[in-house]
Amino acid sequence: MATTTTTDGRNGEGEQKRREKGGFKTMPFILGNDICDRFATAGFGANLITYLTQQLHLPLVEASNLLTNFGGTSSLTTILGALAADSFAGRFWTIIAGSVFYQLGMLGLVVSALLPSLRPSPCSAPPGGPACQRASGLQLTVLYLSLLCTAFGAGGLRPCVVMFGTDQFDHELGEQQQKKVTAEAAKVVAERKRRYFNLYFFMMGVAALLALTVVVYIQDNVGWGWGFGIPAIAMFVSIVVFVIGYPLYVMLKPGGSPFTRLAQVAAAAFKKRNVVVPEDTGMLYQDKELDVLISTNGRLLHTNQLTFLDRAAIVTPGDISVSGQPDLWRLSTVHRVEELKSIVRMLPIWSAGIMLATIESHNGTFIIIQAGSMDRHITRHFEIPPATMSIFGTAAFLVSLALYDRAFVPLARRVTGLHSGITYFQRMGIGLAIHILGVATAALVETKRRDAAADHGLLDNPAAVIPLSVFWLVPQFAVHGIAGAFSSVGHMEFLYDQAPESMRSTAAALFWLASSFGNYLGTVLVTVVQRTTRARGNDWLQDNINRGRIDNYYWLVTCLMVLNLGYYLICFRFYTMKPLEMADEQDDHVGEYELSTLQKNDTGAGGVV
């Protein structure tokens, strides 16, 4: 009797401690870390094209390709971060490790900016010209090593930060499900997570807005030592703030390498490629105890797509040992098979985000150079730095996010009857369409800028200021900002909701992996366009942008974006939502219901059925 009482007391104490963790009370620490982190990364990267061309004297296309390659590598390393977080380290420690690497990279850039020996001699001639001595091999090596450290740091931060925030709400769903509460509880948690996603992106925008004004101004008018030093200090503060909140965090245990499980399913299915799949799916292998750590919010149910993979769940002689343990390279549970199916089904819609990253990769290169050639005076004695023009895109993004929940969702709810107003599929599609308008606007404005240069005889004087206000660039920044409030948030929501529970960090990594491929695609596109047009004697992308035809490049990207939107709509038409088991409302048993069609039209329950 005493033993039972003691056990109950300990269980009650543990339950009380779990309730004290997580929720919105952790947001000041997580978002505080994110704000400082975003301030640091935005201040570090927004004006880097200017540093490369004016301080290191790299040609425009080389500097642009260096930045897009760096952006691609930073996003590609997210796979390593996601693997570490989901396999053994957990998201908290992966964030800490990533922050340290990023800090080291930023300190390397600070040293590079402060020591004259790590930069070529100043030059007043146009960047990339024969009169300017470009950075030496040693100077570029220091730059590359610093960028590589920040790339590895980004790999630990990007797939984990936003998902660590959602972990603070996921435990509420787990508690509700243990009490046999229905999918209504899941809808409440999903609504909190949707608000969190909007709040997260909003706060990141505020931090970027601050960096694009304060840090960029310091870089252009005070010096690059302070310009890189302030973001480095902000990164250090972000680490401290994040660590302070340690006692309040819900930290989910890693469920093992998701990539190993995916490989096991593929291997088992291949080994049994000649085995006939049974018509009764109930004969496929299930093991709740085996899947307990990777299905705390419910197991994935069987779907009728990609049935070849179902062979991995067919029990054949030799699959299960005498002790009852399955050989996971020969036999997988239905839940594990459906994990792989979910990832494969997501890939087509995920890939539509690659073109978004391609166009965004050039917002920090070509447009900044264009802004530098225009009249940037706000008053007679004050000029706005070229990189600060990005604040108009960030401001439009912030305003759009604020109005989305307060104005757009209530209006859309009246029309659609959906609690979320529109689904994340529709949100992403709207964003893709608006991005097309943004690129088309950029092409029209560049035509006007180039015509102004021709009218004033400045085509062969790239260093001259064209008498055309830089604020002609504001519309394209604003349109891209509005589009991002739809496409970026919708893309992240889709990946988070449709990814298997144990692969949430991997889902975030997919978001950044699309950015990686988009940046690399941007490099390929710029290189191909330059070589092709140069061979024809009309180089679109040359150091003298007044003689170049960046407007034609923008029109090419506009056409590609139209094709990308059509591709996305086709992928959406054939997409099947993941089905997830939930507790039945009336009974204690688990009800298995497939509501894929309903969920495709209303994601308010977060994809839970």
N, C-alpha and C positions, 0 to 999 in steps of 0.2 A: 504493500500500500504506500509506504513511504517512498519507495523507488519511483512509483508512478507519479506521485506528487512532484518529486524533484524533477523528473523528466518534463512534466507539463510546465513547471515553472521555467525551466531552461528554454523550452520551445516558445513559451509566451514572451520571455525576455528577448529571444532572437527575433521573433516576429515584430516586437516593438522597435528593435533597432533597425529592421528592414524598412519599417514605415517611416522612420526618421530620416531615411536617406532618399535621394532623388527628388524629382518634381521640380517645380519652378524655383524653389529656394536655391538650387544649384546654379541657376542661370547667371547671377551676377559674377560668379567665378568663371564659368565657361565662356559666357559672352564677353566678360572683361578680358579674358585671355585672347579671344578671337578678335576683339577690337584692336588691342595692341599688336597682335600678330598681323592683322590685315593692314593696319597703319604702317607697319614696318615693311611688309612685302610690297604694298602699293607705292610707298615712298621710294623704295629701292628700285622698283622696276619701271615706273611710269616714265621716267626721263632717261632711261639707260641708252636709248638710241642717240640722244644728244651727247652723252658721255663718250660713246664709242666713236661717233663721227667727229666731234669737236676736240675731244681730249686725246683720244688714241688715234685719230686721223684715219679711220677705216672708211672705205668707199660705202656709199649708201646701200647697194644691194648686198654687199658682204656683211655689213652691220645688221641689216634686216634679217638675212638668213641666219646669222649668229643668234639673234634674239629668238627667232621662231624655233630654231633647233634647241636652244636652251629651254624654251617653253615646252617643247615636246619631250625633252629628257626629264624635266621636272615633273611632268604629268605621267611619264612612263614609269618612273620610280614608285609611283603610288601602288603598283602591283606588289612590289617588295614590301611596302608598308602594310598593305592589306593582308598579305600572307603572314607577316610577323604578328599582326594584331589578332587575326582569327586563329592562328595556329598555336602560339605559345605565350606571347608577350602580353596580350590584352591591349585595349585601346589606350588606356591611361599611360602606360610605360612607353608605348610606341610614340605617343604625342610628345612625351618628355624627350625621348631620344631624337626625334625629328627636330624639335626646337633647338636642341644643343648643336646639331649639325648646321642648322640654318644660322645660328648665332656665329659659329666659326666662319662660315662663308661670308657673312656681312662684315665681320672684323677684318677679313682678308681684303675686302674692297675698301674699307676705311684706310687700311695701311697703304693700299695702292694709290688712293687719292691723296694721301698726305705726303708720301715720299716722292720727291721729284725724279729720283732715279727709276721709278716704276712707271713713268709716263714719258712720252716723247716731248721734245722741245715745243713750246707754243708756236702756232702758225696762224697767220691771218688769211691765208689763201683758202679757196674752197676745199672742203674735206675730200680726201682721195686724190687731190691734184698732185702733179709732180713736184710742186714747191714744198709740199708738206712731207715730213718724215713720219711714216707710219710706225706704230708700236713695234718694238723689237720682239724677238722670240721669247726672251725672258719676261718681258712685260706682259705679253699675251699669255704666257704660262701661268703667271700669278693670277691673271683675270680668269683663265679657264678653271684653275683649281678652286678659286673662290666660288665661281658659278656652279661647279660640280658639287661642292659642299652644300650650297643652298638647294640644289636640285635633290640631293639625298634628303635634306631636311624637309623639303616640300613633300617628298614621298612618304614620310612618316606623319605629317600633319594633315594633308588633304583628305585621305580616305578615312580618317579617324575622328577629326574634330566634330564635324556635323553629326556623325553617327553616335559619338559619345554623348552628345546632347539628347538624342532620341532614346538612348539607353535609360536615361533618367525617367522616362515615361513608360517604357516597355514593361518595367517590373510591375506597374499598376495593372496591366492587362493580365500578367501572370497570376497576380493575387486574385483578380476577379474570376479568372478561369478556374482556379482551385476551389472557389466558392460556388461553382456551377452557375455563374451569371451568363446570360446570353450574349449574342453579338451586339446588343445595344450598348453594353459596357465597352466593347471594342470600338464602337462608333465614337464614344466620348473620348477615348484615348486617342483615336485617329484624328479627331478634331483638334485636340491639344497639340498633336504632332504637326498638323498642318499650320497651326498658329506659330509653332516653334520654327518651322521652315521659313515662314514669312519674316518672323522676327530676326532670325539668324541672318538672312540675306539683307534685311534692312539695316541691321547694325554693321554688317560688313560694308555696306554702301556708305554709311556715315563715316566710318574710319577711313575709307578710301577717299571720300570727299575732303576730309581734313588733310590727308597726306598730299593730295593733288594740289592743294592751295599752299599750305605752309612749307612742306618739304621741297616741293618743286621750286618755289620762290627762293628758298635758301640755296638750293643747288645752282640756280642761275645767277643769283645776285650776291651771295655771301661766299660760297665755296663748296667744293665737292667733299671736302673732309667732314664738315658739319652736315652736308647734305646726305651723306651715307651714315654719319655717326649718330644722328638723331633716330633713324629707323633701327639701328643696332641697339640703342638704349631701350627703345620701345619693345624690341624682341625680348630683351632681358626682363623687362617689367612683366611681359606676358607670361613668362615661365614662372615668375614668383607668384603672380596672382593665381595661376592655375594650380600650383602646388598647395596654396593656402586652403583651397576648397577640398582637399583630399578626404577629410573625415566625412563629408556629406555625399560623396559620389556613390552611385550604384555602379559597381564594376563587375560586369558579366564575365564568367569564366570562358576562356577560349574553348571552342568545341573541337579542336583539332584542325589540321590543314584542310580547307575546303577543296583545294586543288588535288590533294591526295584522294579524297572521296570521289571527285569527278573522274579522276583517272581510273580508280577501281571500278566504277560503274562502266566506263567505256571498255575496259579490259575484259570484264566479266561478260558484257554483251557480245564482244567480238569472239570470245572463246566459245560462246553458245550460239553462234550465228546460224547454225544448222538446226537448232532446236525449235520446235513448233511452239508458238505462243498460245497458251490455253484460252479458250473463249471465255471461261469463267475467271475474271480477274481476281476473285477471292482466293484463288490458288497461288497467287504470287506471294512471295515471302514478306512477312511483316514481323517486326521485333521492336516493341515499344521501349523495352529497357535499353536496347542498343542505341536507339535514337533519342533517348531522353535529354541529353545535353544539347542536341541540335534541333529540338522541336518543343521548347518550353511553352510556346504560344500556340501549339497545335501542329499536328503532322500534315504534310501535304498529301492530298488524295490523288488517286490514279486518274490520269487523263488518257484520251484515245489518240493523242498526237505522238509522233516519233516512236511508234510501237516497237521499232527495232530494239530500242534500249530496254524494253520490258523483259527481254531475254536475260538481263542481268539479275532479275528477281525470280527466275525459275529455279526451283530446287532440283538438283541432279545429284546422283551418287557421288560422294566424296566432297560435297560442298560444306557439310557440317561435321565437325569432329565428334569424337565419342563424348567429349565433355559438353557438347551442345553449342560450342562456339563456331560461328560461320567463318569460312575463309573469305575475307572481304575482297580478295582479288578474283574470287570465283562466284560470289553470291552477294547481292546487295538488297537492301530492303526497298520497298516501294517508295518510301520517303526519300531515300537517297537517289533513286532513279529519277524521281520527279524534281529533285534539286537540279540535276543536269538538264532535264527537259526545260525547266524554268529559265535557266541561263541561255540555252540555245534559242528559246522563243523570244527572249528579250533582245537578242543581238540585232535583228533588222531595224527595230525602232531605235535602239541605242545608236546605231551607226548613222542615223539621220542627224545626230548632233555633231558629227565630225565637221560638216561644212560650216556650222556655226563657229567652231573654233578657228577655222581657216580665215573667215572674214574678220573675226575679232583679233587675230594675230597681227593684222596689218593696221588696226586702229592705233597701235602704239608705235608704228614705224612711219609709214608713208604720210599719214595724216599729220603727225607731229612735224615732219619736214615741210609739208605744205603750209602749216600754220606759221612756221618760222619765216616763210617767205612773204607773209602778208602783213598788213598794218595792224599791229597789236596794241595800239595806244588806247587806253581807257580815259586817261587825262593827258595833258600835254607832257607831263613828266613821268607818267607811270605806264609801263607796258605789261601786259599779261604774258607770263611765260608760255611757250608753245604747248608744253606737256600739260599745263593747267587747263587747257581746253577740254580735257577729258572730264572735268567736273560737271559739264553740262549733260554728259551721258549718265554720270553717276547720280546727279540730281534728278534727272528724269526717271531713272530707275527707282530711286527712293520714293518719289511722289507717286509713281505707279503702284509700288507695293503698298503704300499707305492707302491709296484709293481703292486698291483691289479688294481688300477685306471690308472697308467701310462703305463703299459705293457700288463697285462692280458686282460683288457676290450677291448682295441683297437684290439688285435689279435682275441679275441672271437667274436667281432662284425663283423669281416670279414667273419667268418664261419657261425654265426647264423643270422646275419642281424638285431639283436636286439640292441637297443640303449644302454641298460645296459650290453651288452655282453652276460650274462647269467641271468636267472631269480633267484630270491632268493630261489626258490625251488631247482634249480640245485646247487646253491651255498651251501646250507645246506647239500644236498646229498653228494657233493664232500667232504665237511668237515667231515661227518660221516665216509666215506670210509678211509680218511687219518688218522683219529683217530684210526682206527683198526690197521693200520701199526705202529702207535705210541705205542700202548699197546703191540703188538707182539715184537717190538724192546726192550721194557722194560723187557719182559720175557727173551729174549736172553741175554741181558746184565747182568741181575741178575744171570742167570746160570753161566756166566763167572766169576762174582764176587765170587759166592759161591765155584766154582771149584778152584779159586785162594786161597781162605781161606783154603780149604782142602789140596791143594798142599803144603802149608806152615805150616800145622799143627795148624791152628788157629780156627778150628771149635768150640772149647770149650773155646775160649778166645774172647768174644764179644767186649771187650774194646780195643783190639789190632788193629793197623792200618794194613789193608791188602795191600801188595805191588802191588796195581793195581791203575792206575791213575783214579781220579774221573772224568776225561774228557770222559771216556767211557759212562757216562750218558748223554753227550751233545746231541747225535742223538735223543734220545727219547724226550727230552725237545724241540728240534727244530721241530720235526715232529708234536708234539702236538701244538706248536705255529703256524705253518703253517695251521694246521687243524682248529684252533680257528678262524683264519682270514676268513675262509669260513663259518664254522658252526655257531659260535656265532653271527656274524654280520647278516648272512642270517636268523637265527632264529628270531632275534630282528626285522629285516625288515618285515618278514612275519607277526609277531604278530601286529606290528604297522599298516601295510597296510590293513590287513584283519579284524582288530577289528573295531567295530562301532566307529564313530567319538567321541562320548561322553564317550567312555570307553578306551581312550588311556592310562591313568594311570593304568587301570585294565589290559591292554595288557602288559604293562611293568611288572606289578605284576605277570602275568602269566609266563613271562620269568624267574623271580626269584623264582616263585613257582615251576617250573621245577627243579631249582637248589635245592630248599628245599627238594622236594621228592627224588632227586638224592642223596643228603647228607644222608637223613634218610635211603635210600636204601643201601647206602654204609655201614652204621652202621649195618644194618640187615645182609648184605652179609658177612661182616667181622666176626660178631658174629656167624653166622651159619657155616661158613667155619672153624672157630677156634674150635667150639664145635664138629663138625663132624670129623675133622681130629684128634683132640685130643682124641676123643673116640676110634679112630682106632690106636692110639699109634704113630701117625706121625703128630704132630702139625705143620701146615704150618706157622702159625702166632704167634710165641713165642718171648719173649723178646730177646733171643739170635738168631738174624736173620741169623747167620752163620749155625745154626742147623735147622732153619726154611726152608720153601719152598715157599718164596714169588713169585718165578718164576712160580710155579704151579697156584698160585692165579691169576697172570697176564694172564696166558693162559686161565683160566676160564673166566676172564673178556673179553678177546679177542673173545671167542666164543659167549658170550652174546652180544657183539657189532656187530658181524656178523648178528645175529638174529635181532637185532635192526635196522640195515640197511635194511634188507628185509622187516621188518614191515613198515618202513618209505616209501619205494617204493610203497608198496601196498596202503598205506594211500594217497599218492600223486596221484596215478592212479585214485582214486575215489573222489578226492577233487573237489568242485565247488567254484569258486571265488564269492565274494560278488558283486552284481551289484548296481551301484550308479547312480542316475539321474544327468545329467548335462545340461546346457543351450545348445539349438540347435544352430548350427553355422549360419543358415540362418534366423531363426525366433526368435521371442522373447519368444515363449513358451518353456517350459522345455521338452526336448526329453527324452523318456524312452527307452533305448536300453540295451539289455543284450548281453555283449560281453565276457562272462565267458571264452570261449575257447581261444579267442585271448589273454585275459589278463593272462591266465595261461601260455602262452608262451612268453609274453612280459609284464613285470610289470612296464614299463617305466612311465606309467601314474599313478602309485600308486594305481592301482585297480579302477580307476575312469572310468565310461562308460557314 
